[in-house]
Amino acid sequence: MKTSINTDLTIKGESVHVQTEDWGHEHKKLVARVYRHGRMVKSFEVPYEKLTAPLTDKVRQGYAQQLHQKVIDWVHEGGM
């Protein structure tokens, strides 16, 4: 199951897009990317091995939501 979460932000007048995906059992990782003006400027990856709960689809979706929010917070805090 591939899950994608997308959020558009405006930071200091610039459009920023945050996309988080669960790349599923084939790739075994969560990936969050930050785009500015359509170009990727930062990528975060979390391998399934670093996740602690049994990895049901629902649990992985929860981890993806948490990662997505952490990346949004990072952007708001000036991480770019």
PDB file of N, CA, C and O in Angstrom:
ATOM      1  N   MET A   1       0.838  -1.172   0.000  1.00  0.00           N
ATOM      2  CA  MET A   1       0.000   0.000   0.000  1.00  0.00           C
ATOM      3  C   MET A   1       0.888   1.241   0.000  1.00  0.00           C
ATOM      4  O   MET A   1       1.669   1.443   0.931  1.00  0.00           O
ATOM      5  N   LYS A   2       0.778   2.066  -1.024  1.00  0.00           N
ATOM      6  CA  LYS A   2       1.554   3.292  -1.087  1.00  0.00           C
ATOM      7  C   LYS A   2       0.667   4.447  -0.655  1.00  0.00           C
ATOM      8  O   LYS A   2      -0.366   4.716  -1.266  1.00  0.00           O
ATOM      9  N   THR A   3       1.080   5.121   0.398  1.00  0.00           N
ATOM     10  CA  THR A   3       0.339   6.249   0.937  1.00  0.00           C
ATOM     11  C   THR A   3       1.084   7.522   0.587  1.00  0.00           C
ATOM     12  O   THR A   3       2.310   7.572   0.689  1.00  0.00           O
ATOM     13  N   SER A   4       0.356   8.554   0.177  1.00  0.00           N
ATOM     14  CA  SER A   4       0.968   9.841  -0.114  1.00  0.00           C
ATOM     15  C   SER A   4       0.191  10.934   0.617  1.00  0.00           C
ATOM     16  O   SER A   4      -1.035  11.006   0.536  1.00  0.00           O
ATOM     17  N   ILE A   5       0.932  11.785   1.335  1.00  0.00           N
ATOM     18  CA  ILE A   5       0.350  12.910   2.061  1.00  0.00           C
ATOM     19  C   ILE A   5       0.999  14.163   1.484  1.00  0.00           C
ATOM     20  O   ILE A   5       2.222  14.236   1.366  1.00  0.00           O
ATOM     21  N   ASN A   6       0.182  15.146   1.127  1.00  0.00           N
ATOM     22  CA  ASN A   6       0.691  16.353   0.489  1.00  0.00           C
ATOM     23  C   ASN A   6       0.161  17.590   1.184  1.00  0.00           C
ATOM     24  O   ASN A   6      -1.017  17.667   1.534  1.00  0.00           O
ATOM     25  N   THR A   7       1.053  18.568   1.381  1.00  0.00           N
ATOM     26  CA  THR A   7       0.666  19.837   1.985  1.00  0.00           C
ATOM     27  C   THR A   7       1.387  20.961   1.253  1.00  0.00           C
ATOM     28  O   THR A   7       2.597  20.902   1.038  1.00  0.00           O
ATOM     29  N   ASP A   8       0.624  21.990   0.871  1.00  0.00           N
ATOM     30  CA  ASP A   8       1.193  23.200   0.286  1.00  0.00           C
ATOM     31  C   ASP A   8       1.265  24.274   1.355  1.00  0.00           C
ATOM     32  O   ASP A   8       0.303  24.499   2.089  1.00  0.00           O
ATOM     33  N   LEU A   9       2.414  24.936   1.439  1.00  0.00           N
ATOM     34  CA  LEU A   9       2.652  25.985   2.427  1.00  0.00           C
ATOM     35  C   LEU A   9       3.130  27.251   1.719  1.00  0.00           C
ATOM     36  O   LEU A   9       3.642  27.191   0.601  1.00  0.00           O
ATOM     37  N   THR A  10       2.963  28.370   2.366  1.00  0.00           N
ATOM     38  CA  THR A  10       3.586  29.610   1.912  1.00  0.00           C
ATOM     39  C   THR A  10       4.481  30.087   3.047  1.00  0.00           C
ATOM     40  O   THR A  10       4.006  30.417   4.133  1.00  0.00           O
ATOM     41  N   ILE A  11       5.771  30.119   2.783  1.00  0.00           N
ATOM     42  CA  ILE A  11       6.759  30.502   3.776  1.00  0.00           C
ATOM     43  C   ILE A  11       7.500  31.728   3.242  1.00  0.00           C
ATOM     44  O   ILE A  11       8.169  31.662   2.211  1.00  0.00           O
ATOM     45  N   LYS A  12       7.372  32.841   3.953  1.00  0.00           N
ATOM     46  CA  LYS A  12       8.014  34.101   3.546  1.00  0.00           C
ATOM     47  C   LYS A  12       7.703  34.427   2.088  1.00  0.00           C
ATOM     48  O   LYS A  12       8.579  34.857   1.339  1.00  0.00           O
ATOM     49  N   GLY A  13       6.440  34.217   1.692  1.00  0.00           N
ATOM     50  CA  GLY A  13       5.997  34.540   0.348  1.00  0.00           C
ATOM     51  C   GLY A  13       6.338  33.514  -0.716  1.00  0.00           C
ATOM     52  O   GLY A  13       6.007  33.709  -1.886  1.00  0.00           O
ATOM     53  N   GLU A  14       6.992  32.426  -0.338  1.00  0.00           N
ATOM     54  CA  GLU A  14       7.372  31.391  -1.300  1.00  0.00           C
ATOM     55  C   GLU A  14       6.496  30.151  -1.133  1.00  0.00           C
ATOM     56  O   GLU A  14       6.127  29.777  -0.019  1.00  0.00           O
ATOM     57  N   SER A  15       6.174  29.527  -2.260  1.00  0.00           N
ATOM     58  CA  SER A  15       5.403  28.282  -2.239  1.00  0.00           C
ATOM     59  C   SER A  15       6.320  27.115  -1.908  1.00  0.00           C
ATOM     60  O   SER A  15       7.364  26.925  -2.532  1.00  0.00           O
ATOM     61  N   VAL A  16       5.912  26.345  -0.924  1.00  0.00           N
ATOM     62  CA  VAL A  16       6.657  25.158  -0.501  1.00  0.00           C
ATOM     63  C   VAL A  16       5.675  24.005  -0.467  1.00  0.00           C
ATOM     64  O   VAL A  16       4.548  24.151   0.007  1.00  0.00           O
ATOM     65  N   HIS A  17       6.106  22.851  -0.972  1.00  0.00           N
ATOM     66  CA  HIS A  17       5.261  21.664  -0.984  1.00  0.00           C
ATOM     67  C   HIS A  17       5.965  20.575  -0.190  1.00  0.00           C
ATOM     68  O   HIS A  17       7.153  20.323  -0.389  1.00  0.00           O
ATOM     69  N   VAL A  18       5.231  19.932   0.708  1.00  0.00           N
ATOM     70  CA  VAL A  18       5.760  18.805   1.478  1.00  0.00           C
ATOM     71  C   VAL A  18       4.986  17.560   1.060  1.00  0.00           C
ATOM     72  O   VAL A  18       3.756  17.538   1.096  1.00  0.00           O
ATOM     73  N   GLN A  19       5.721  16.529   0.665  1.00  0.00           N
ATOM     74  CA  GLN A  19       5.110  15.268   0.247  1.00  0.00           C
ATOM     75  C   GLN A  19       5.752  14.140   1.051  1.00  0.00           C
ATOM     76  O   GLN A  19       6.975  14.027   1.119  1.00  0.00           O
ATOM     77  N   THR A  20       4.916  13.317   1.651  1.00  0.00           N
ATOM     78  CA  THR A  20       5.389  12.177   2.428  1.00  0.00           C
ATOM     79  C   THR A  20       4.752  10.919   1.866  1.00  0.00           C
ATOM     80  O   THR A  20       3.545  10.878   1.626  1.00  0.00           O
ATOM     81  N   GLU A  21       5.570   9.891   1.656  1.00  0.00           N
ATOM     82  CA  GLU A  21       5.079   8.640   1.088  1.00  0.00           C
ATOM     83  C   GLU A  21       5.581   7.447   1.883  1.00  0.00           C
ATOM     84  O   GLU A  21       6.695   7.444   2.406  1.00  0.00           O
ATOM     85  N   ASP A  22       4.736   6.447   1.957  1.00  0.00           N
ATOM     86  CA  ASP A  22       5.134   5.135   2.454  1.00  0.00           C
ATOM     87  C   ASP A  22       5.464   4.325   1.207  1.00  0.00           C
ATOM     88  O   ASP A  22       4.577   4.023   0.408  1.00  0.00           O
ATOM     89  N   TRP A  23       6.717   3.977   1.038  1.00  0.00           N
ATOM     90  CA  TRP A  23       7.136   3.285  -0.171  1.00  0.00           C
ATOM     91  C   TRP A  23       6.847   1.791  -0.119  1.00  0.00           C
ATOM     92  O   TRP A  23       7.242   1.054  -1.022  1.00  0.00           O
ATOM     93  N   GLY A  24       6.169   1.341   0.915  1.00  0.00           N
ATOM     94  CA  GLY A  24       5.669  -0.028   0.971  1.00  0.00           C
ATOM     95  C   GLY A  24       6.725  -1.079   1.277  1.00  0.00           C
ATOM     96  O   GLY A  24       7.898  -0.778   1.501  1.00  0.00           O
ATOM     97  N   HIS A  25       6.265  -2.315   1.278  1.00  0.00           N
ATOM     98  CA  HIS A  25       7.124  -3.441   1.665  1.00  0.00           C
ATOM     99  C   HIS A  25       8.262  -3.685   0.686  1.00  0.00           C
ATOM    100  O   HIS A  25       9.284  -4.261   1.059  1.00  0.00           O
ATOM    101  N   GLU A  26       8.101  -3.259  -0.553  1.00  0.00           N
ATOM    102  CA  GLU A  26       9.169  -3.467  -1.536  1.00  0.00           C
ATOM    103  C   GLU A  26      10.417  -2.653  -1.182  1.00  0.00           C
ATOM    104  O   GLU A  26      11.539  -3.150  -1.280  1.00  0.00           O
ATOM    105  N   HIS A  27      10.209  -1.383  -0.764  1.00  0.00           N
ATOM    106  CA  HIS A  27      11.340  -0.507  -0.453  1.00  0.00           C
ATOM    107  C   HIS A  27      11.554  -0.327   1.047  1.00  0.00           C
ATOM    108  O   HIS A  27      12.632   0.089   1.470  1.00  0.00           O
ATOM    109  N   LYS A  28      10.549  -0.633   1.848  1.00  0.00           N
ATOM    110  CA  LYS A  28      10.626  -0.642   3.310  1.00  0.00           C
ATOM    111  C   LYS A  28      11.128   0.665   3.911  1.00  0.00           C
ATOM    112  O   LYS A  28      12.059   0.680   4.716  1.00  0.00           O
ATOM    113  N   LYS A  29      10.487   1.769   3.500  1.00  0.00           N
ATOM    114  CA  LYS A  29      10.858   3.050   4.091  1.00  0.00           C
ATOM    115  C   LYS A  29       9.755   4.078   3.877  1.00  0.00           C
ATOM    116  O   LYS A  29       8.919   3.962   2.980  1.00  0.00           O
ATOM    117  N   LEU A  30       9.790   5.087   4.742  1.00  0.00           N
ATOM    118  CA  LEU A  30       8.952   6.270   4.592  1.00  0.00           C
ATOM    119  C   LEU A  30       9.854   7.364   4.039  1.00  0.00           C
ATOM    120  O   LEU A  30      11.009   7.487   4.448  1.00  0.00           O
ATOM    121  N   VAL A  31       9.332   8.154   3.114  1.00  0.00           N
ATOM    122  CA  VAL A  31      10.121   9.214   2.484  1.00  0.00           C
ATOM    123  C   VAL A  31       9.317  10.506   2.517  1.00  0.00           C
ATOM    124  O   VAL A  31       8.159  10.538   2.101  1.00  0.00           O
ATOM    125  N   ALA A  32       9.937  11.569   3.013  1.00  0.00           N
ATOM    126  CA  ALA A  32       9.322  12.897   2.998  1.00  0.00           C
ATOM    127  C   ALA A  32      10.239  13.822   2.212  1.00  0.00           C
ATOM    128  O   ALA A  32      11.455  13.830   2.406  1.00  0.00           O
ATOM    129  N   ARG A  33       9.634  14.597   1.324  1.00  0.00           N
ATOM    130  CA  ARG A  33      10.414  15.514   0.499  1.00  0.00           C
ATOM    131  C   ARG A  33       9.819  16.906   0.566  1.00  0.00           C
ATOM    132  O   ARG A  33       8.605  17.083   0.664  1.00  0.00           O
ATOM    133  N   VAL A  34      10.707  17.891   0.512  1.00  0.00           N
ATOM    134  CA  VAL A  34      10.309  19.287   0.517  1.00  0.00           C
ATOM    135  C   VAL A  34      10.671  19.872  -0.846  1.00  0.00           C
ATOM    136  O   VAL A  34      11.800  19.739  -1.318  1.00  0.00           O
ATOM    137  N   TYR A  35       9.686  20.520  -1.467  1.00  0.00           N
ATOM    138  CA  TYR A  35       9.880  21.141  -2.779  1.00  0.00           C
ATOM    139  C   TYR A  35       9.664  22.641  -2.661  1.00  0.00           C
ATOM    140  O   TYR A  35       8.752  23.095  -1.970  1.00  0.00           O
ATOM    141  N   ARG A  36      10.510  23.405  -3.339  1.00  0.00           N
ATOM    142  CA  ARG A  36      10.342  24.857  -3.431  1.00  0.00           C
ATOM    143  C   ARG A  36      10.461  25.214  -4.908  1.00  0.00           C
ATOM    144  O   ARG A  36      11.435  24.860  -5.572  1.00  0.00           O
ATOM    145  N   HIS A  37       9.459  25.914  -5.402  1.00  0.00           N
ATOM    146  CA  HIS A  37       9.407  26.271  -6.824  1.00  0.00           C
ATOM    147  C   HIS A  37       9.506  25.031  -7.712  1.00  0.00           C
ATOM    148  O   HIS A  37      10.104  25.075  -8.787  1.00  0.00           O
ATOM    149  N   GLY A  38       8.915  23.926  -7.255  1.00  0.00           N
ATOM    150  CA  GLY A  38       8.878  22.704  -8.045  1.00  0.00           C
ATOM    151  C   GLY A  38      10.139  21.857  -7.995  1.00  0.00           C
ATOM    152  O   GLY A  38      10.182  20.787  -8.603  1.00  0.00           O
ATOM    153  N   ARG A  39      11.165  22.308  -7.286  1.00  0.00           N
ATOM    154  CA  ARG A  39      12.412  21.544  -7.187  1.00  0.00           C
ATOM    155  C   ARG A  39      12.575  20.988  -5.784  1.00  0.00           C
ATOM    156  O   ARG A  39      12.320  21.675  -4.795  1.00  0.00           O
ATOM    157  N   MET A  40      13.000  19.740  -5.710  1.00  0.00           N
ATOM    158  CA  MET A  40      13.216  19.137  -4.401  1.00  0.00           C
ATOM    159  C   MET A  40      14.434  19.796  -3.749  1.00  0.00           C
ATOM    160  O   MET A  40      15.502  19.902  -4.353  1.00  0.00           O
ATOM    161  N   VAL A  41      14.243  20.240  -2.493  1.00  0.00           N
ATOM    162  CA  VAL A  41      15.342  20.882  -1.780  1.00  0.00           C
ATOM    163  C   VAL A  41      15.807  20.072  -0.567  1.00  0.00           C
ATOM    164  O   VAL A  41      16.893  20.312  -0.039  1.00  0.00           O
ATOM    165  N   LYS A  42      14.992  19.121  -0.128  1.00  0.00           N
ATOM    166  CA  LYS A  42      15.373  18.303   1.030  1.00  0.00           C
ATOM    167  C   LYS A  42      14.582  17.005   1.003  1.00  0.00           C
ATOM    168  O   LYS A  42      13.404  16.988   0.648  1.00  0.00           O
ATOM    169  N   SER A  43      15.242  15.921   1.382  1.00  0.00           N
ATOM    170  CA  SER A  43      14.592  14.622   1.452  1.00  0.00           C
ATOM    171  C   SER A  43      14.922  13.975   2.796  1.00  0.00           C
ATOM    172  O   SER A  43      16.058  14.036   3.266  1.00  0.00           O
ATOM    173  N   PHE A  44      13.924  13.362   3.399  1.00  0.00           N
ATOM    174  CA  PHE A  44      14.091  12.637   4.661  1.00  0.00           C
ATOM    175  C   PHE A  44      13.629  11.199   4.428  1.00  0.00           C
ATOM    176  O   PHE A  44      12.575  10.983   3.828  1.00  0.00           O
ATOM    177  N   GLU A  45      14.392  10.222   4.888  1.00  0.00           N
ATOM    178  CA  GLU A  45      14.005   8.815   4.758  1.00  0.00           C
ATOM    179  C   GLU A  45      14.064   8.142   6.119  1.00  0.00           C
ATOM    180  O   GLU A  45      15.002   8.348   6.889  1.00  0.00           O
ATOM    181  N   VAL A  46      13.039   7.328   6.406  1.00  0.00           N
ATOM    182  CA  VAL A  46      13.005   6.559   7.645  1.00  0.00           C
ATOM    183  C   VAL A  46      12.790   5.098   7.268  1.00  0.00           C
ATOM    184  O   VAL A  46      11.699   4.729   6.834  1.00  0.00           O
ATOM    185  N   PRO A  47      13.817   4.258   7.428  1.00  0.00           N
ATOM    186  CA  PRO A  47      13.655   2.834   7.131  1.00  0.00           C
ATOM    187  C   PRO A  47      12.690   2.184   8.120  1.00  0.00           C
ATOM    188  O   PRO A  47      12.613   2.575   9.285  1.00  0.00           O
ATOM    189  N   TYR A  48      11.963   1.194   7.635  1.00  0.00           N
ATOM    190  CA  TYR A  48      11.027   0.481   8.512  1.00  0.00           C
ATOM    191  C   TYR A  48      11.715  -0.048   9.770  1.00  0.00           C
ATOM    192  O   TYR A  48      11.083  -0.139  10.822  1.00  0.00           O
ATOM    193  N   GLU A  49      12.999  -0.397   9.678  1.00  0.00           N
ATOM    194  CA  GLU A  49      13.707  -0.956  10.834  1.00  0.00           C
ATOM    195  C   GLU A  49      13.725   0.008  12.014  1.00  0.00           C
ATOM    196  O   GLU A  49      13.857  -0.431  13.157  1.00  0.00           O
ATOM    197  N   LYS A  50      13.596   1.317  11.765  1.00  0.00           N
ATOM    198  CA  LYS A  50      13.613   2.313  12.846  1.00  0.00           C
ATOM    199  C   LYS A  50      12.236   2.524  13.470  1.00  0.00           C
ATOM    200  O   LYS A  50      12.114   3.247  14.459  1.00  0.00           O
ATOM    201  N   LEU A  51      11.207   1.908  12.911  1.00  0.00           N
ATOM    202  CA  LEU A  51       9.845   2.028  13.449  1.00  0.00           C
ATOM    203  C   LEU A  51       9.639   0.924  14.468  1.00  0.00           C
ATOM    204  O   LEU A  51      10.064  -0.210  14.249  1.00  0.00           O
ATOM    205  N   THR A  52       8.986   1.248  15.588  1.00  0.00           N
ATOM    206  CA  THR A  52       8.983   0.305  16.705  1.00  0.00           C
ATOM    207  C   THR A  52       7.733  -0.562  16.843  1.00  0.00           C
ATOM    208  O   THR A  52       7.815  -1.648  17.418  1.00  0.00           O
ATOM    209  N   ALA A  53       6.599  -0.130  16.344  1.00  0.00           N
ATOM    210  CA  ALA A  53       5.361  -0.909  16.511  1.00  0.00           C
ATOM    211  C   ALA A  53       5.248  -1.958  15.397  1.00  0.00           C
ATOM    212  O   ALA A  53       5.916  -1.834  14.371  1.00  0.00           O
ATOM    213  N   PRO A  54       4.416  -2.984  15.583  1.00  0.00           N
ATOM    214  CA  PRO A  54       4.161  -3.928  14.494  1.00  0.00           C
ATOM    215  C   PRO A  54       3.630  -3.153  13.285  1.00  0.00           C
ATOM    216  O   PRO A  54       2.713  -2.343  13.423  1.00  0.00           O
ATOM    217  N   LEU A  55       4.193  -3.394  12.119  1.00  0.00           N
ATOM    218  CA  LEU A  55       3.947  -2.537  10.962  1.00  0.00           C
ATOM    219  C   LEU A  55       2.734  -2.941  10.128  1.00  0.00           C
ATOM    220  O   LEU A  55       2.861  -3.396   8.991  1.00  0.00           O
ATOM    221  N   THR A  56       1.587  -2.767  10.709  1.00  0.00           N
ATOM    222  CA  THR A  56       0.354  -2.926   9.935  1.00  0.00           C
ATOM    223  C   THR A  56       0.202  -1.686   9.043  1.00  0.00           C
ATOM    224  O   THR A  56       0.893  -0.687   9.240  1.00  0.00           O
ATOM    225  N   ASP A  57      -0.698  -1.757   8.071  1.00  0.00           N
ATOM    226  CA  ASP A  57      -0.934  -0.606   7.199  1.00  0.00           C
ATOM    227  C   ASP A  57      -1.332   0.622   8.017  1.00  0.00           C
ATOM    228  O   ASP A  57      -0.863   1.729   7.751  1.00  0.00           O
ATOM    229  N   LYS A  58      -2.195   0.422   9.009  1.00  0.00           N
ATOM    230  CA  LYS A  58      -2.669   1.536   9.834  1.00  0.00           C
ATOM    231  C   LYS A  58      -1.528   2.152  10.640  1.00  0.00           C
ATOM    232  O   LYS A  58      -1.446   3.375  10.755  1.00  0.00           O
ATOM    233  N   VAL A  59      -0.657   1.332  11.194  1.00  0.00           N
ATOM    234  CA  VAL A  59       0.473   1.825  11.986  1.00  0.00           C
ATOM    235  C   VAL A  59       1.449   2.585  11.092  1.00  0.00           C
ATOM    236  O   VAL A  59       1.935   3.649  11.475  1.00  0.00           O
ATOM    237  N   ARG A  60       1.741   2.054   9.908  1.00  0.00           N
ATOM    238  CA  ARG A  60       2.638   2.747   8.975  1.00  0.00           C
ATOM    239  C   ARG A  60       2.048   4.081   8.545  1.00  0.00           C
ATOM    240  O   ARG A  60       2.775   5.062   8.386  1.00  0.00           O
ATOM    241  N   GLN A  61       0.738   4.121   8.357  1.00  0.00           N
ATOM    242  CA  GLN A  61       0.080   5.372   7.989  1.00  0.00           C
ATOM    243  C   GLN A  61       0.234   6.402   9.117  1.00  0.00           C
ATOM    244  O   GLN A  61       0.450   7.586   8.855  1.00  0.00           O
ATOM    245  N   GLY A  62       0.124   5.949  10.361  1.00  0.00           N
ATOM    246  CA  GLY A  62       0.324   6.839  11.498  1.00  0.00           C
ATOM    247  C   GLY A  62       1.749   7.378  11.552  1.00  0.00           C
ATOM    248  O   GLY A  62       1.955   8.564  11.811  1.00  0.00           O
ATOM    249  N   TYR A  63       2.739   6.511  11.309  1.00  0.00           N
ATOM    250  CA  TYR A  63       4.123   6.969  11.270  1.00  0.00           C
ATOM    251  C   TYR A  63       4.339   7.968  10.135  1.00  0.00           C
ATOM    252  O   TYR A  63       5.062   8.950  10.303  1.00  0.00           O
ATOM    253  N   ALA A  64       3.718   7.724   8.984  1.00  0.00           N
ATOM    254  CA  ALA A  64       3.834   8.653   7.853  1.00  0.00           C
ATOM    255  C   ALA A  64       3.255  10.016   8.222  1.00  0.00           C
ATOM    256  O   ALA A  64       3.840  11.047   7.888  1.00  0.00           O
ATOM    257  N   GLN A  65       2.110  10.032   8.908  1.00  0.00           N
ATOM    258  CA  GLN A  65       1.503  11.290   9.350  1.00  0.00           C
ATOM    259  C   GLN A  65       2.441  12.034  10.312  1.00  0.00           C
ATOM    260  O   GLN A  65       2.607  13.250  10.212  1.00  0.00           O
ATOM    261  N   GLN A  66       3.042  11.298  11.231  1.00  0.00           N
ATOM    262  CA  GLN A  66       3.961  11.913  12.192  1.00  0.00           C
ATOM    263  C   GLN A  66       5.172  12.510  11.478  1.00  0.00           C
ATOM    264  O   GLN A  66       5.580  13.634  11.772  1.00  0.00           O
ATOM    265  N   LEU A  67       5.742  11.758  10.544  1.00  0.00           N
ATOM    266  CA  LEU A  67       6.893  12.250   9.788  1.00  0.00           C
ATOM    267  C   LEU A  67       6.508  13.497   9.000  1.00  0.00           C
ATOM    268  O   LEU A  67       7.254  14.475   8.975  1.00  0.00           O
ATOM    269  N   HIS A  68       5.349  13.462   8.362  1.00  0.00           N
ATOM    270  CA  HIS A  68       4.877  14.595   7.576  1.00  0.00           C
ATOM    271  C   HIS A  68       4.779  15.845   8.454  1.00  0.00           C
ATOM    272  O   HIS A  68       5.235  16.918   8.056  1.00  0.00           O
ATOM    273  N   GLN A  69       4.194  15.714   9.629  1.00  0.00           N
ATOM    274  CA  GLN A  69       4.057  16.864  10.524  1.00  0.00           C
ATOM    275  C   GLN A  69       5.412  17.358  11.003  1.00  0.00           C
ATOM    276  O   GLN A  69       5.619  18.566  11.118  1.00  0.00           O
ATOM    277  N   LYS A  70       6.340  16.449  11.285  1.00  0.00           N
ATOM    278  CA  LYS A  70       7.676  16.859  11.724  1.00  0.00           C
ATOM    279  C   LYS A  70       8.387  17.648  10.632  1.00  0.00           C
ATOM    280  O   LYS A  70       9.092  18.614  10.926  1.00  0.00           O
ATOM    281  N   VAL A  71       8.212  17.251   9.387  1.00  0.00           N
ATOM    282  CA  VAL A  71       8.837  17.965   8.284  1.00  0.00           C
ATOM    283  C   VAL A  71       8.193  19.341   8.113  1.00  0.00           C
ATOM    284  O   VAL A  71       8.893  20.328   7.883  1.00  0.00           O
ATOM    285  N   ILE A  72       6.877  19.411   8.223  1.00  0.00           N
ATOM    286  CA  ILE A  72       6.194  20.705   8.171  1.00  0.00           C
ATOM    287  C   ILE A  72       6.706  21.612   9.282  1.00  0.00           C
ATOM    288  O   ILE A  72       6.988  22.785   9.042  1.00  0.00           O
ATOM    289  N   ASP A  73       6.827  21.081  10.494  1.00  0.00           N
ATOM    290  CA  ASP A  73       7.361  21.865  11.615  1.00  0.00           C
ATOM    291  C   ASP A  73       8.780  22.344  11.315  1.00  0.00           C
ATOM    292  O   ASP A  73       9.123  23.491  11.602  1.00  0.00           O
ATOM    293  N   TRP A  74       9.597  21.473  10.741  1.00  0.00           N
ATOM    294  CA  TRP A  74      10.970  21.806  10.372  1.00  0.00           C
ATOM    295  C   TRP A  74      10.988  22.986   9.386  1.00  0.00           C
ATOM    296  O   TRP A  74      11.790  23.910   9.524  1.00  0.00           O
ATOM    297  N   VAL A  75      10.100  22.938   8.401  1.00  0.00           N
ATOM    298  CA  VAL A  75      10.015  24.014   7.416  1.00  0.00           C
ATOM    299  C   VAL A  75       9.624  25.324   8.114  1.00  0.00           C
ATOM    300  O   VAL A  75      10.254  26.358   7.893  1.00  0.00           O
ATOM    301  N   HIS A  76       8.585  25.276   8.955  1.00  0.00           N
ATOM    302  CA  HIS A  76       8.130  26.471   9.660  1.00  0.00           C
ATOM    303  C   HIS A  76       9.193  27.052  10.589  1.00  0.00           C
ATOM    304  O   HIS A  76       9.228  28.261  10.820  1.00  0.00           O
ATOM    305  N   GLU A  77      10.057  26.193  11.118  1.00  0.00           N
ATOM    306  CA  GLU A  77      11.104  26.637  12.034  1.00  0.00           C
ATOM    307  C   GLU A  77      12.336  27.181  11.293  1.00  0.00           C
ATOM    308  O   GLU A  77      13.336  27.534  11.917  1.00  0.00           O
ATOM    309  N   GLY A  78      12.252  27.243   9.960  1.00  0.00           N
ATOM    310  CA  GLY A  78      13.355  27.805   9.172  1.00  0.00           C
ATOM    311  C   GLY A  78      14.382  26.788   8.730  1.00  0.00           C
ATOM    312  O   GLY A  78      15.506  27.160   8.390  1.00  0.00           O
ATOM    313  N   GLY A  79      14.031  25.518   8.723  1.00  0.00           N
ATOM    314  CA  GLY A  79      14.969  24.454   8.358  1.00  0.00           C
ATOM    315  C   GLY A  79      15.493  24.503   6.945  1.00  0.00           C
ATOM    316  O   GLY A  79      16.495  23.861   6.631  1.00  0.00           O
ATOM    317  N   MET A  80      14.822  25.265   6.077  1.00  0.00           N
ATOM    318  CA  MET A  80      15.300  25.306   4.699  1.00  0.00           C
ATOM    319  C   MET A  80      16.436  26.257   4.612  1.00  0.00           C
ATOM    320  O   MET A  80      16.998  26.450   3.534  1.00  0.00           O
TER     321      MET A  80
END
